[in-house]
Amino acid sequence: MLIRLLMVGRTERGFVAEGFEEYIGRLRKSAKVEIMIVKAAGQGDAAHQQHVESERLLAALKPGDRVVALDERGKAMDSVTFAERIGVWRDQGVRECVFIIGGAYGLHNDVRERADLELSLSPMTFTHQVVRVVFAEQLYRAFTILAGRPYHH
């Protein structure tokens, strides 16, 4: 299964980029990973930016993609349950799983409606940049759980 991370805007330099690259590098030893960046809207009010970015995100999706939208209003899962969900999809023959991380103002309803799963990392709010690091670590953790490696304890 191909894991695609579809994100709005480039990853900032510094600790976010370092942490993100660390976990994506580890993940690539267990899974095929593709990073896709859509340009941030950059101008206008929050609603306008969400709308513009949602059009760009939706245009990057393919009809058969399994889509997971990361959103604070989504379903909370522990790491084992998340790993099991990925494992079920893998075993069902899902070819591509796309995880969407929105921009500074989050995801538009159109993106959440297209998603097969809305996933919350926490009821707390994180910047869209920090979410990249936290989620990359959770993806890596999920694949180590599925492989039976001792990273998760």
Protein Blocks (a to p, Z undefined) as FASTA:
>chain_A
ZZddddehjadehjllmmmmmmmmmmmmmbccdddddddekiacfklmmmmmmmmmmmmp
cfklccddddfklccddfklmmmmmmmmmmnopabdcdddddfnopafklmmmpmbdcdf
bfbdcdfklmmmmmmmmmmmmmmmmnopakbZZ
